[in-house]
Amino acid sequence: MAGGGKETPRQKMIGLMYLVLTALLAMNVSKDILKAFVTVNDNLERTNRNFDSNTQKVLKAFDESAKSNPSALPYYKKAQEATKLTKEVFDYIEKVKHHVMDETEKLEKKDTLRLKYANAKDNYDAPTFIMIGPDETSPKDGDMTAKDLRKRLNGLHDKLISMVDAMQKEKTTQFLPDDYKALKEKIGTLKVVDPTETEDGAKQTWEIFNFYHLPLAGVVTNLSQMQSDLKNVESEIVSQFSGASGKISIKFNQLSAKVVAPSSYIQAGQPYKADIFIAASSSDFKEENMQILIGVDSAAASKGGTGTPVKLENGMGKYEVGTGGQGVQTYSGVIKFKKPTGEYDYYPFSQEYMVAAPAVAVEAEKMNVFYIGVDNPIAVSAAGVAPTDLIVNATGGGVTKTGGAGGKFVLKFTSAGDCSISVSAKTKDGTKPQGPPKKFRVKRIPDPVAKVGGKLANGPMSMSKMELAAFGGIVADIPGFEFDARFKVISFKVAASVKGKYQEESCSGPNLSSGAKTMISNLSSGSKLFLDEIKASGPDGSVRNIPPVSIKVK
């Protein structure tokens, strides 16, 4: 981002990184890296929603407790104040995320884009300019910049620390010494600190470390991580405040982003599994204070209904059921939770999932048929099966198969006919077919046509004497053919009437013989040159006869 002149070591390194990135792009690595950023960002956003859901539930219970317990009310009011402060900064970061995406994508309609749908995930110039400015040694200030974000995070840290310190001085809002220390340490994680590492002998700043020369996908993911840190601190504050009030003492020490089943699309015969929990889990959740019951609602459970209990492991319900039938499957139940007061709360839930017959897709990536003698790439996938668990077999046409990483294969054929591709999956019970075999036709590569002087000879041609003087031979080409099928001209004849006398010369290979060149140089305007008996060998081992070419001398 600096001006001209002698390159600094950092600029030289950036140049080297650009070459490496170019190589990575050639190997399709960059796409996978950007996809990984999107996956991480999606998980962070899901985690943030879980944090928020958990915090709202605790606040709701806290509110009910404060209504009947005056000693809990001061803590509850402070919890509300803290969540308001964190929400302001969280919303600001969300605004920054959309601003960076909108400006990088150059959208006219603002605040509508999600990272996974962005086209410029790999753009690092625009995000750097928006967040840092034109000079990385002096980041710009102002609304929605890295520098302003730093101020807001530090400002939030100072306000929350000041709040907790003030509460500790009042008898009505004090914490136990260990809780007070732990709470301040947790809030301390919001304080923006410059990295200890140096680059090119110079100290790095927090702004440069998080936003300089990162692609859009990386910048948005970093902002989502900051939001996650905020929600983590907010959750801890609300939990500590409610615990200190003496009414809610659960410590959510096993937070998780998983709130749904790992998959809702299951093949018949495979088990359906799900983790069921209340937004966040705790090692305090035991069978004596929490039960997960399937097939019963809140009203029935409150009257002693038991339903089908789900086994608890580490505070989470482990639900597993067979999937013999196909179609949409549903289940529902209730989480029966015992509060510290001895009373019960009931949290109903319902879920559905699809059980489908095995389905497989075999895609010919270039054409819907295969050709002899060239690489025929295919992509194979099966619903609910990882690419590493696929077993792919191909028969017919003298086929040989290579590859396999990520479900990508290359087929090569020696004869025409039909090819049958069958796909199976490795399961814990053995190998299972994934639907019927897929059939493809295997054809001979189309005949090539001659290309003379860089032009396809699809009919009579005309060339000037100057063009003929530069004409050195014949190329065989297949226009519009998707595969890398190169034909090599092995022989042809050149014939013409020179000064009233018919002459003919044979050429070996794709180039004109010396005699043919002399013949052509003696042609006069209006004469006709014939290229005949053109033969070319193809990658499939065949020798093809190429249609003759007639050229009129202009």
C-alpha positions in Angstrom: 0.0 0.0 0.0 3.1 2.3 0.2 4.3 4.6 -2.7 7.0 4.0 -5.3 10.8 3.7 -4.7 13.0 1.0 -3.3 11.0 -2.0 -2.1 11.0 -2.8 1.6 11.6 -6.4 2.8 7.9 -6.5 3.5 7.0 -5.5 -0.1 9.4 -8.0 -1.5 7.8 -10.7 0.7 4.3 -9.6 -0.5 5.6 -9.9 -4.1 6.8 -13.4 -3.4 3.5 -14.3 -1.7 1.7 -13.1 -4.8 3.7 -15.5 -6.9 2.9 -18.3 -4.5 -0.8 -17.3 -4.5 -0.7 -17.4 -8.3 0.7 -20.9 -8.1 -2.0 -21.9 -5.6 -4.7 -20.5 -7.8 -3.4 -22.7 -10.6 -3.8 -25.7 -8.4 -7.3 -24.6 -7.2 -6.0 -24.3 -3.6 -7.2 -20.7 -3.2 -10.8 -21.7 -3.7 -10.6 -24.3 -1.0 -8.9 -21.8 1.4 -11.7 -19.3 0.8 -14.3 -22.0 1.3 -12.7 -22.8 4.6 -13.0 -19.2 5.6 -16.7 -19.2 4.8 -17.2 -22.4 6.8 -15.4 -20.9 9.8 -17.4 -17.7 9.5 -20.7 -19.6 9.3 -19.8 -21.6 12.4 -18.9 -18.4 14.3 -22.2 -16.7 13.3 -24.1 -19.8 14.4 -22.1 -19.8 17.7 -23.1 -16.2 18.2 -26.7 -17.0 17.8 -26.4 -19.8 20.3 -24.7 -17.5 22.8 -27.4 -14.9 22.3 -30.2 -17.5 22.7 -28.6 -18.8 25.9 -28.1 -15.3 27.3 -31.7 -14.4 26.7 -33.0 -17.6 28.4 -30.8 -16.8 31.5 -32.0 -13.2 31.5 -35.6 -14.4 31.3 -35.1 -16.7 34.3 -33.1 -13.9 36.0 -36.0 -11.5 35.5 -38.5 -14.0 37.1 -36.1 -14.5 40.0 -35.7 -10.7 40.5 -39.5 -10.2 40.7 -39.8 -12.5 43.7 -36.3 -11.8 45.3 -35.4 -8.2 45.9 -31.7 -9.1 46.5 -31.5 -10.3 42.8 -32.9 -7.1 41.4 -29.7 -4.9 41.5 -27.7 -7.7 39.8 -30.4 -8.0 37.1 -30.4 -4.3 36.3 -26.6 -4.4 36.0 -26.9 -7.4 33.7 -29.3 -5.5 31.5 -26.9 -2.6 31.4 -24.0 -4.8 30.5 -25.9 -6.6 27.6 -26.9 -3.2 26.3 -23.3 -2.1 26.1 -22.1 -5.3 24.4 -25.0 -5.2 22.0 -24.0 -1.7 20.8 -20.5 -2.8 19.9 -21.7 -6.1 18.5 -24.2 -4.3 16.2 -21.4 -1.8 15.2 -19.1 -4.7 14.2 -22.0 -6.2 12.2 -22.4 -2.9 10.5 -18.7 -2.8 9.7 -18.9 -6.4 8.2 -21.7 -5.4 5.8 -20.0 -2.1 5.0 -16.8 -3.9 4.0 -18.7 -6.6 2.0 -20.9 -4.0 0.3 -18.0 -1.7 -0.7 -15.8 -4.6 -1.8 -18.6 -6.1 -3.9 -19.6 -2.5 -5.0 -23.3 -3.2 -4.3 -25.9 -0.4 -4.8 -28.3 -2.1 -2.3 -26.6 -2.2 1.0 -26.6 -4.6 4.0 -28.0 -7.5 2.0 -25.0 -9.7 1.3 -23.8 -12.8 3.2 -20.1 -13.9 2.9 -20.9 -17.2 1.3 -22.6 -15.4 -1.7 -19.8 -12.8 -2.1 -18.0 -12.9 -5.5 -14.9 -11.0 -4.3 -13.9 -13.2 -1.3 -10.3 -13.1 -2.5 -10.1 -9.3 -2.8 -7.7 -7.9 -0.3 -7.1 -4.4 -1.7 -10.6 -3.1 -1.0 -10.9 -4.4 2.6 -7.4 -3.1 3.4 -8.2 0.3 2.1 -11.6 0.5 3.9 -10.2 -0.7 7.2 -6.6 0.7 7.2 -6.4 3.3 4.4 -3.6 3.9 1.8 -0.7 3.9 4.3 -0.4 0.8 6.6 2.2 2.7 8.7 -0.5 5.2 9.7 -4.0 3.6 9.7 -6.8 6.1 9.0 -9.3 7.1 11.6 -13.1 7.6 11.3 -16.3 5.7 11.4 -16.1 2.0 10.4 -12.3 1.8 10.3 -10.0 -0.6 12.2 -8.8 2.3 14.4 -12.3 3.3 15.4 -13.2 -0.4 16.1 -10.2 -0.5 18.4 -11.4 2.5 20.3 -14.9 1.0 20.7 -13.6 -2.3 22.0 -11.3 -0.7 24.5 -14.1 1.7 25.5 -16.4 -1.3 26.1 -13.7 -3.0 28.2 -13.2 0.1 30.3 -16.9 0.6 30.9 -17.5 -3.1 32.0 -14.4 -3.1 34.3 -15.6 0.1 35.8 -19.1 -1.4 36.3 -17.8 -4.5 38.0 -15.4 -2.5 40.3 -18.3 -0.3 41.3 -20.5 -3.3 42.1 -17.8 -4.9 44.2 -17.7 -1.7 46.4 -21.4 -2.0 47.1 -22.7 -4.6 49.6 -25.9 -5.2 47.5 -23.9 -6.2 44.4 -20.7 -7.8 45.6 -19.2 -11.0 44.3 -17.2 -13.7 45.9 -13.4 -12.9 45.6 -12.7 -15.8 43.1 -15.8 -14.8 41.0 -14.8 -11.2 41.0 -11.2 -12.0 39.8 -12.5 -14.5 37.2 -15.0 -11.9 35.9 -12.4 -9.2 35.5 -10.1 -11.6 33.7 -12.8 -12.6 31.3 -13.7 -8.9 30.5 -10.0 -8.3 30.1 -10.0 -10.4 27.0 -11.9 -7.6 25.2 -8.9 -5.3 25.7 -7.2 -4.7 22.3 -3.5 -5.6 22.6 -0.9 -5.3 19.8 0.9 -8.5 18.9 4.2 -9.2 20.5 5.6 -10.5 17.2 7.6 -8.2 14.9 7.8 -8.1 11.1 10.9 -6.9 9.3 12.1 -5.7 12.7 9.1 -3.4 13.2 6.4 -3.9 15.8 3.0 -5.0 14.4 -0.2 -3.3 15.4 -3.6 -4.9 16.1 -5.0 -3.1 13.1 -2.4 -4.5 10.7 -2.5 -8.0 12.2 -6.3 -8.3 11.7 -7.1 -6.3 8.6 -4.0 -5.6 6.5 -3.6 -7.5 3.2 -6.2 -10.1 4.1 -8.8 -11.2 1.6 -12.5 -10.2 2.2 -13.2 -13.7 3.5 -10.5 -13.4 6.2 -11.5 -9.9 7.3 -15.2 -10.8 7.7 -14.2 -14.0 9.6 -12.0 -11.9 11.9 -14.9 -9.6 12.6 -17.2 -12.5 13.3 -14.6 -13.9 15.8 -14.6 -10.5 17.6 -18.4 -10.7 17.8 -18.0 -14.2 19.2 -15.6 -12.9 21.9 -18.1 -10.3 22.8 -21.0 -12.8 23.1 -18.7 -15.1 25.2 -17.9 -12.3 27.6 -21.6 -11.2 27.7 -22.7 -14.8 28.5 -20.1 -15.0 31.3 -21.2 -11.6 32.8 -24.9 -12.6 32.8 -24.1 -16.0 34.3 -21.9 -14.5 37.0 -24.4 -11.8 37.9 -27.2 -14.3 38.1 -25.1 -16.7 40.1 -24.1 -14.0 42.5 -27.8 -13.2 43.1 -28.2 -16.6 44.7 -30.9 -17.8 42.4 -29.2 -19.1 39.3 -25.9 -20.8 39.9 -25.4 -22.9 36.7 -22.0 -22.4 35.0 -22.2 -23.0 31.3 -18.8 -24.5 31.0 -19.3 -26.6 27.9 -20.4 -24.1 25.3 -21.0 -25.6 21.8 -22.2 -24.3 18.4 -24.0 -27.6 17.7 -27.7 -27.0 18.1 -29.1 -29.4 15.4 -28.4 -32.9 14.3 -25.1 -33.3 12.3 -27.3 -34.2 9.2 -31.0 -34.1 8.5 -30.6 -36.0 5.2 -29.9 -39.7 6.0 -29.8 -42.8 3.7 -32.1 -45.6 4.5 -30.5 -48.2 6.8 -28.2 -45.6 8.4 -28.8 -44.4 12.0 -30.0 -40.9 12.8 -28.0 -39.2 15.6 -28.5 -35.8 17.3 -27.1 -33.8 20.3 -30.0 -32.3 22.2 -29.2 -29.5 24.8 -30.3 -26.2 26.1 -28.4 -23.7 23.9 -25.3 -24.5 26.0 -24.2 -27.4 28.1 -22.9 -27.8 31.6 -21.2 -30.6 33.6 -23.8 -29.8 36.3 -26.6 -31.3 34.1 -27.2 -34.8 35.6 -30.3 -37.1 35.5 -31.3 -35.8 38.9 -31.7 -32.2 37.7 -32.4 -32.6 33.9 -34.3 -35.2 31.8 -34.8 -35.2 28.1 -38.1 -37.0 27.2 -39.2 -38.0 23.7 -42.9 -38.3 22.8 -44.3 -36.1 25.6 -45.2 -32.4 25.8 -44.8 -29.8 28.6 -48.3 -30.3 29.9 -48.0 -34.0 30.1 -44.5 -33.9 31.6 -45.6 -31.5 34.3 -48.3 -34.0 35.3 -45.9 -36.9 35.7 -45.7 -38.1 32.1 -42.4 -39.8 31.4 -42.2 -40.4 27.6 -39.0 -42.1 26.4 -35.9 -40.8 28.3 -32.8 -40.0 26.3 -29.4 -40.9 27.7 -27.3 -38.0 29.1 -23.5 -37.7 28.4 -21.6 -34.7 29.6 -24.8 -32.7 30.0 -26.1 -33.5 26.5 -28.8 -35.9 25.4 -27.6 -38.6 23.0 -30.5 -39.5 20.8 -30.3 -42.4 18.3 -33.0 -44.2 16.4 -33.1 -46.5 13.4 -34.1 -45.2 9.9 -35.8 -48.1 8.1 -38.5 -46.0 6.5 -38.1 -43.3 3.9 -39.4 -39.8 3.7 -39.8 -37.0 6.3 -39.4 -38.2 9.9 -40.4 -36.1 12.9 -39.9 -36.3 16.7 -40.6 -34.0 19.6 -40.3 -34.0 23.3 -39.5 -31.8 26.3 -36.4 -31.0 28.5 -37.4 -31.2 32.1 -35.0 -29.0 34.1 -34.9 -28.7 37.9 -34.0 -25.2 39.1 -32.0 -24.5 42.3 -35.3 -23.6 44.0 -36.5 -27.2 43.4 -39.1 -26.2 40.9 -39.1 -27.5 37.3 -39.0 -25.7 34.0 -40.1 -27.4 30.8 -38.5 -26.7 27.4 -40.4 -28.2 24.5 -38.6 -29.1 21.2 -39.4 -30.7 17.9 -37.3 -31.7 14.9 -37.7 -33.3 11.5 -35.3 -35.0 9.2 -35.4 -36.6 5.7 -34.6 -40.3 5.2 -33.9 -40.9 1.5 -32.9 -43.8 -0.6 -29.3 -44.0 -1.7 -28.6 -41.4 -4.4 -25.4 -41.0 -6.5 -24.3 -38.5 -9.1 -21.7 -39.2 -11.7 -20.9 -36.1 -13.8 -18.8 -36.1 -16.9 -17.1 -32.7 -16.5 -16.5 -31.9 -20.2 -19.2 -33.6 -22.4 -22.0 -36.1 -21.7 -20.0 -38.8 -23.6 -16.5 -40.2 -23.3 -13.9 -40.3 -26.1 -11.1 -42.8 -26.9 -7.5 -41.8 -26.3 -8.0 -38.6 -24.2 -8.5 -37.9 -20.4 -12.2 -38.0 -19.5 -12.6 -36.3 -16.1 -15.6 -37.2 -14.0 -16.9 -36.1 -10.5 -18.6 -38.6 -8.3 -20.7 -37.8 -5.2 -23.3 -39.6 -3.1 -25.8 -38.1 -0.7 -24.6 -38.5 2.9 -21.3 -40.1 2.0 -17.9 -38.5 2.3 -15.7 -38.6 -0.9 -13.1 -40.7 0.9 -15.7 -43.4 1.6 -16.7 -43.8 -2.1 -15.7 -46.9 -4.1 -16.0 -46.3 -7.8 -15.7 -49.0 -10.5 -15.8 -48.5 -14.3 -16.1 -51.2 -17.0 -16.3 -51.2 -20.8 -14.3 -49.6 -23.6 -11.0 -50.9 -22.3 -11.3 -48.3 -19.5 -8.5 -47.4 -17.0 -9.3 -45.2 -14.0 -6.9 -42.9 -12.1 -7.4 -40.2 -9.3 -10.0 -40.3 -6.6 -9.2 -37.3 -4.4 -12.4 -35.4 -3.5 -14.5 -37.7 -5.7 -12.5 -36.6 -8.9 -11.4 -39.3 -11.3 -10.0 -39.5 -14.9 -11.1 -42.3 -17.3 -9.2 -43.3 -20.4 -10.6 -45.6 -23.1 -9.1 -47.8 -25.9 -12.3 -48.7 -27.8 -15.8 -47.4 -28.5 -19.0 -48.8 -27.0 -20.6 -48.3 -23.6 -19.1 -47.6 -20.2 -20.8 -48.5 -16.9 -19.9 -46.8 -13.7 -21.0 -48.2 -10.4 -20.6 -46.5 -7.0 -20.5 -48.0 -3.5 -19.9 -46.6 -0.1 -17.8 -48.0 2.8 -19.9 -48.2 6.0 -19.4 -49.8 9.4 -21.4 -52.7 8.1 -19.4 -53.2 4.9 -19.8 -52.0 1.3 -23.2 -50.6 0.3 -24.2 -49.9 -3.4 -25.3 -46.3 -4.1 -28.0 -46.9 -6.6 -27.9 -48.5 -10.1 -24.8 -48.2 -12.3 -24.6 -45.1 -14.6 -24.0 -45.7 -18.3 -22.2 -43.5 -20.8 -21.3 -43.8 -24.5 -17.7 -44.1 -25.5 -17.0 -42.6 -29.0 -14.2 -42.2 -31.4 -12.7 -38.7 -31.5 -14.2 -36.6 -34.4 -12.2 -36.2 -37.6 -10.1 -33.1 -37.6 -10.0 -30.5 -40.4 -7.0 -28.8 -41.9 -5.9 -25.4 -40.7 -3.8 -23.4 -43.2 -2.2 -20.1 -42.4 -4.0 -20.1 -39.0 -7.4 -20.4 -40.8 -9.7 -23.4 -40.7 -10.2 -24.8 -44.2 -14.0 -25.5 -44.1 -14.3 -24.8 -47.8 -12.5 -23.1 -50.8 -9.9 -20.6 -49.6 -8.1 -17.6 -51.1 -4.7 -16.3 -50.1 -2.4 -13.6 -51.4 1.1 -14.4 -52.6 2.4 -12.8 -49.4 0.3 -15.1 -47.3 1.5 -18.1 -49.4 5.1 -17.0 -48.8 4.5 -17.2 -45.1 2.6 -20.5 -45.3 4.8 -23.3 -44.0 2.6 -26.3 -43.6 -0.7 -27.8 -42.3 -2.2 -28.1 -38.9 -4.9 -30.6 -38.0 -7.6 -29.2 -35.6 -11.0 -30.1 -34.2 -12.9 -26.8 -33.7 -15.2 -26.7 -30.7 -13.9 -29.9 -29.2 -13.6 -29.7 -25.4 -10.9 -32.2 -24.9 -7.1 -31.9 -25.4 -7.0 -34.1 -28.5 -4.0 -33.1 -30.7 -3.7 -34.6 -34.2 -0.3 -34.5 -36.0 -0.2 -34.3 -39.7 2.0 -37.1 -41.0 1.9 -36.5 -44.8 0.1 -34.6 -47.6 0.5 -33.7 -51.3 0.7 -30.3 -52.9 -0.4 -29.9 -56.5 -0.8 -26.9 -58.8 -0.5 -25.8 -62.5 2.7 -23.7 -62.7 3.1 -21.8 -66.0 0.7 -24.2 -67.7 2.5 -27.3 -66.4 0.9 -29.5 -63.8 3.3 -30.2 -60.8 2.9 -32.4 -57.7 5.0 -32.6 -54.6 4.8 -35.0 -51.6 5.4 -33.7 -48.1 6.3 -35.8 -45.1 5.1 -34.4 -41.7 3.2 -31.2 -41.3 5.7 -28.9 -43.1 6.1 -28.1 -46.8 9.0 -29.8 -48.6 11.6 -27.6 -50.4 10.1 -28.6 -53.7 6.6 -27.6 -52.6 7.9 -24.2 -51.4 9.5 -23.6 -54.9 6.3 -24.6 -56.6 4.2 -22.2 -54.5 6.6 -19.4 -55.0 6.2 -19.7 -58.8 2.4 -19.5 -58.7 0.8 -16.5 -60.4 -2.4 -14.6 -59.4 -5.5 -16.6 -60.4 -3.8 -19.9 -60.0 -5.2 -22.7 -57.8 -3.2 -24.7 -55.2 -4.5 -28.1 -54.0 -3.6 -29.8 -50.7 -4.6 -33.4 -51.0 -4.2 -36.9 -49.4 -3.8 -35.2 -46.0 -3.2 -37.8 -43.3 -3.0 -37.2 -39.5 -2.4 -39.4 -36.5 -4.6 -38.9 -33.3 -4.1 -39.5 -29.6 -6.3 -42.6 -29.9 -3.7 -44.2 -32.3 -5.8 -43.9 -35.4 -4.8 -42.3 -38.7 -7.4 -40.0 -40.2 -7.9 -38.8 -43.8 -8.5 -35.0 -43.8 -10.6 -33.4 -46.5 -8.6 -31.8 -49.3 -8.0 -28.0 -49.4 -8.4 -25.8 -52.5 -6.6 -22.4 -52.3 -7.0 -19.6 -55.0 -4.1 -17.3 -55.4 -5.2 -13.6 -55.2 
